[in-house]
Amino acid sequence: MYAPRKLIAATLALLLCASTGSVLIVVAQAQQTDSTPTVERERGITLYQEGDAAGAVKTLQAFVKRQKNDIRAWHYLGLSLERTGKAKEARKAHEKSAKLAVQLVFEKIEGLDSKDFLALSDQLKPLLLLGVASANKFLELTGKPSKSKVNEWRERAELLQDFAEVEDWMSNTDDNPAILNSNEVTTKARIISKPSPQYTEAARQNQVTGTVVLKMILSADGKVRGFIPTVRLSHGLTEMAIMAARSIKFIPATKDGKPVSQLIRVEYNFNIY
């Protein structure tokens, strides 16, 4: 359903000089927010995998009552509920899992130096891929979703896929063509539509203003990829800038008469009037 997002890695590679010690600490905090053991969660997952969906539901429901932000638990709870015929409850569990995965991505972007992001994304990959699967399951279990709902959840799945597969896209092959700077192309990429980002209520209440700066790739196939925030704002404004940037429409750059991918820098200004 989604085109491979191999070009993100090239952007990230330009910025990567990872400090793995700090990254591993961040990941540990992301995967488990307190010292509560996850034995119960893994027992519930094992029950599901062994065919005891009812037992898995009971175990995982008890777990998420205490660990409300556990992506893995919510995902497998959704699978277990679906297997027991409780599609509506399964849908809600998958919704929770996918939204938590997106929240995790943006929390780490806000707090992490971009040079460490590639290493972090590899550490988070298993959780983010569960979020992708849950986003797709949410749509599958919705029945007859509206067009806007389909677009919203496909966008969520694509976003998670982008960040989950960065490490896989590091190799420079024929399938992963070079990304050029503006001085290396024959004709530069031309943006024809740049939607404005929304202002979050939290940012408005806290009078947050300023500029978010993103590096991104306008790829040869007409898609925007590889969002790296180099200047951030708090209270959700960096997230809003990335979501707006994903909707940019453009005519790809060319070199020797062929479409090519170009690295660009885009700014989003946030002001309160």
C-alpha positions as CSV (number, residue, x, y, z in Angstrom):
1,M,0.0,0.0,0.0
2,Y,2.8,2.4,0.8
3,A,5.9,3.1,-1.3
4,P,9.3,2.2,0.4
5,R,10.7,5.2,2.3
6,K,14.3,4.4,1.7
7,L,15.5,8.0,1.3
8,I,15.1,9.0,4.9
9,A,18.3,7.3,5.8
10,A,20.5,9.4,3.5
11,T,19.4,12.6,5.3
12,L,19.8,11.0,8.7
13,A,23.3,9.7,7.7
14,L,24.4,13.2,7.1
15,L,23.6,14.1,10.6
16,L,24.5,10.9,12.4
17,C,27.4,10.8,14.8
18,A,25.6,8.6,17.4
19,S,26.4,8.5,21.0
20,T,25.0,5.1,21.7
21,G,25.2,5.3,25.5
22,S,22.7,8.2,25.6
23,V,20.5,6.6,23.0
24,L,20.2,3.3,24.9
25,I,19.2,5.2,28.0
26,V,16.5,7.1,26.1
27,V,15.2,3.8,24.6
28,A,15.0,2.1,28.0
29,Q,12.9,5.0,29.2
30,A,10.7,4.9,26.1
31,Q,9.9,1.2,26.4
32,Q,9.2,1.1,30.1
33,T,8.4,4.2,32.1
34,D,8.8,2.6,35.5
35,S,10.2,-0.4,37.3
36,T,7.1,-2.6,37.1
37,P,8.1,-6.0,35.6
38,T,6.7,-6.9,32.2
39,V,6.5,-10.6,33.0
40,E,2.7,-10.4,33.0
41,R,2.6,-8.8,29.6
42,E,4.8,-11.4,28.1
43,R,2.7,-14.2,29.7
44,G,-0.4,-12.7,28.1
45,I,1.3,-12.6,24.7
46,T,2.5,-16.2,25.1
47,L,-1.1,-17.2,25.8
48,Y,-2.3,-15.5,22.6
49,Q,0.4,-17.2,20.6
50,E,-0.4,-20.6,22.0
51,G,-4.1,-20.1,21.1
52,D,-5.6,-19.2,24.5
53,A,-7.1,-15.8,23.4
54,A,-9.5,-15.6,26.3
55,G,-6.6,-16.1,28.8
56,A,-4.6,-13.5,26.9
57,V,-7.4,-11.0,27.1
58,K,-7.7,-11.4,30.9
59,T,-4.0,-11.2,31.5
60,L,-3.4,-8.2,29.2
61,Q,-6.4,-6.2,30.3
62,A,-5.1,-6.5,33.9
63,F,-1.7,-5.4,32.7
64,V,-2.8,-2.3,30.8
65,K,-4.8,-1.1,33.8
66,R,-1.4,-0.5,35.5
67,Q,0.7,0.1,32.4
68,K,-1.5,2.4,30.3
69,N,1.2,3.4,27.8
70,D,2.6,0.0,26.8
71,I,2.4,-0.2,23.0
72,R,3.2,-3.9,22.9
73,A,0.5,-4.8,25.4
74,W,-2.2,-2.8,23.7
75,H,-1.3,-4.3,20.3
76,Y,-1.6,-7.9,21.5
77,L,-4.7,-7.1,23.5
78,G,-6.3,-6.0,20.3
79,L,-5.3,-9.2,18.5
80,S,-6.6,-11.3,21.4
81,L,-9.9,-9.4,21.6
82,E,-10.4,-9.8,17.8
83,R,-9.8,-13.6,18.1
84,T,-12.5,-13.8,20.8
85,G,-15.0,-12.0,18.6
86,K,-14.9,-8.7,20.3
87,A,-14.1,-6.5,17.3
88,K,-15.2,-3.2,18.8
89,E,-13.0,-3.6,21.8
90,A,-10.2,-4.9,19.6
91,R,-10.4,-1.7,17.5
92,K,-10.1,0.5,20.5
93,A,-7.0,-1.4,21.7
94,H,-5.3,-1.0,18.3
95,E,-6.3,2.7,18.3
96,K,-4.5,3.1,21.6
97,S,-1.4,1.2,20.4
98,A,-1.0,3.2,17.2
99,K,-1.5,6.5,18.9
100,L,1.0,5.7,21.6
101,A,3.5,4.8,18.9
102,V,3.1,8.2,17.2
103,Q,3.3,9.9,20.6
104,L,6.6,8.0,21.3
105,V,8.1,9.2,18.0
106,F,7.4,12.8,18.6
107,E,8.4,12.8,22.3
108,K,11.8,11.4,21.3
109,I,12.2,13.9,18.4
110,E,11.5,16.8,20.8
111,G,14.1,15.6,23.4
112,L,16.9,14.1,21.2
113,D,19.8,15.6,19.3
114,S,19.3,14.8,15.6
115,K,22.8,13.2,15.4
116,D,21.5,10.4,17.6
117,F,18.2,9.9,15.9
118,L,19.2,7.1,13.5
119,A,20.5,4.9,16.3
120,L,17.4,5.6,18.4
121,S,15.0,4.8,15.5
122,D,16.6,1.4,15.2
123,Q,16.1,0.7,18.9
124,L,12.5,1.7,18.7
125,K,11.8,-0.2,15.5
126,P,10.0,-3.2,17.0
127,L,7.5,-0.9,18.9
128,L,6.9,1.4,15.9
129,L,6.2,-1.6,13.6
130,L,3.6,-2.8,16.1
131,G,2.1,0.7,15.8
132,V,2.0,0.3,12.0
133,A,0.2,-3.0,12.4
134,S,-2.2,-1.6,14.9
135,A,-3.0,1.4,12.6
136,N,-3.8,-1.0,9.8
137,K,-5.9,-3.3,12.1
138,F,-7.9,-0.2,13.2
139,L,-9.0,0.5,9.7
140,E,-9.7,-3.2,9.0
141,L,-11.9,-3.4,12.1
142,T,-13.7,-0.1,11.5
143,G,-16.1,-1.6,8.9
144,K,-16.9,1.2,6.5
145,P,-14.6,4.1,7.4
146,S,-15.1,7.5,5.9
147,K,-12.5,8.7,3.3
148,S,-11.1,11.2,5.8
149,K,-10.8,8.4,8.4
150,V,-9.0,6.2,5.9
151,N,-6.6,9.1,5.0
152,E,-5.9,9.8,8.7
153,W,-5.0,6.3,9.6
154,R,-3.0,5.6,6.5
155,E,-1.0,8.8,7.2
156,R,-0.4,7.5,10.8
157,A,0.8,4.1,9.5
158,E,3.1,5.8,6.9
159,L,4.6,8.1,9.5
160,L,5.4,5.2,11.8
161,Q,6.8,3.2,8.9
162,D,9.1,6.1,7.9
163,F,10.8,6.2,11.3
164,A,10.8,2.4,11.9
165,E,12.8,1.5,8.8
166,V,15.5,4.0,8.7
167,E,18.3,1.6,9.6
168,D,17.3,-0.7,6.7
169,W,17.7,2.1,4.2
170,M,21.3,2.9,4.9
171,S,22.8,0.9,2.0
172,N,23.4,3.0,-1.1
173,T,22.1,0.8,-4.0
174,D,20.3,1.2,-7.2
175,D,17.0,1.0,-5.2
176,N,18.2,3.8,-3.0
177,P,19.4,6.6,-5.4
178,A,21.6,9.5,-4.4
179,I,20.0,12.6,-2.8
180,L,21.3,15.8,-4.4
181,N,21.7,19.3,-3.1
182,S,20.3,22.2,-5.1
183,N,23.7,22.9,-6.7
184,E,23.9,19.4,-8.1
185,V,20.6,19.4,-10.1
186,T,19.7,20.8,-13.5
187,T,16.3,22.1,-12.4
188,K,15.5,22.5,-8.7
189,A,12.4,21.0,-7.1
190,R,9.5,23.4,-7.2
191,I,7.0,23.5,-4.3
192,I,3.5,24.1,-5.6
193,S,1.5,23.7,-2.4
194,K,2.7,24.1,1.2
195,P,-0.1,23.8,3.7
196,S,0.1,25.7,6.9
197,P,0.5,23.8,10.2
198,Q,-2.1,24.0,12.9
199,Y,-1.5,25.7,16.2
200,T,-1.9,23.4,19.2
201,E,-4.1,24.6,22.1
202,A,-1.3,23.9,24.5
203,A,1.1,26.1,22.6
204,R,-1.4,28.9,22.3
205,Q,-2.1,28.8,26.1
206,N,1.6,29.0,26.8
207,Q,2.2,31.7,24.3
208,V,4.8,29.6,22.4
209,T,6.0,31.3,19.2
210,G,9.0,30.9,16.9
211,T,10.2,28.9,13.9
212,V,10.4,25.1,13.3
213,V,13.1,24.2,10.7
214,L,13.0,20.9,8.9
215,K,15.4,19.2,6.6
216,M,13.5,16.9,4.2
217,I,13.7,15.1,0.9
218,L,11.6,15.9,-2.1
219,S,12.0,12.6,-3.8
220,A,12.0,11.7,-7.5
221,D,8.7,9.8,-7.2
222,G,6.9,12.9,-5.9
223,K,6.8,12.0,-2.2
224,V,8.1,14.0,0.8
225,R,10.4,12.0,3.0
226,G,13.1,12.1,5.6
227,F,11.9,14.7,8.1
228,I,14.7,15.9,10.4
229,P,13.8,18.8,12.7
230,T,16.9,20.9,13.2
231,V,15.1,23.7,15.1
232,R,12.2,22.7,17.3
233,L,9.4,24.3,19.3
234,S,7.6,22.8,22.3
235,H,4.0,22.0,23.1
236,G,3.4,19.9,19.9
237,L,4.5,22.6,17.3
238,T,7.3,20.5,15.9
239,E,4.8,17.6,15.4
240,M,2.4,20.0,13.7
241,A,5.1,21.2,11.3
242,I,6.0,17.7,10.3
243,M,2.4,16.8,9.7
244,A,2.0,19.8,7.5
245,A,5.2,19.1,5.6
246,R,4.0,15.6,4.7
247,S,1.2,17.3,2.6
248,I,3.6,19.4,0.5
249,K,3.0,19.1,-3.2
250,F,5.9,19.6,-5.6
251,I,7.4,19.0,-9.0
252,P,10.6,16.9,-8.5
253,A,14.1,18.3,-9.4
254,T,15.7,17.0,-12.5
255,K,19.2,16.1,-13.6
256,D,20.0,15.4,-17.3
257,G,16.3,15.3,-18.0
258,K,15.4,12.7,-15.4
259,P,13.6,13.3,-12.0
260,V,15.9,13.1,-9.0
261,S,15.6,13.5,-5.3
262,Q,16.6,16.8,-3.7
263,L,17.4,17.7,-0.1
264,I,15.8,20.9,1.0
265,R,15.3,23.1,4.1
266,V,11.8,24.3,5.1
267,E,10.7,26.7,7.8
268,Y,7.4,27.0,9.5
269,N,6.7,30.2,11.5
270,F,4.3,30.1,14.5
271,N,2.9,33.5,15.7
272,I,0.1,34.5,17.9
273,Y,-1.8,37.6,16.9
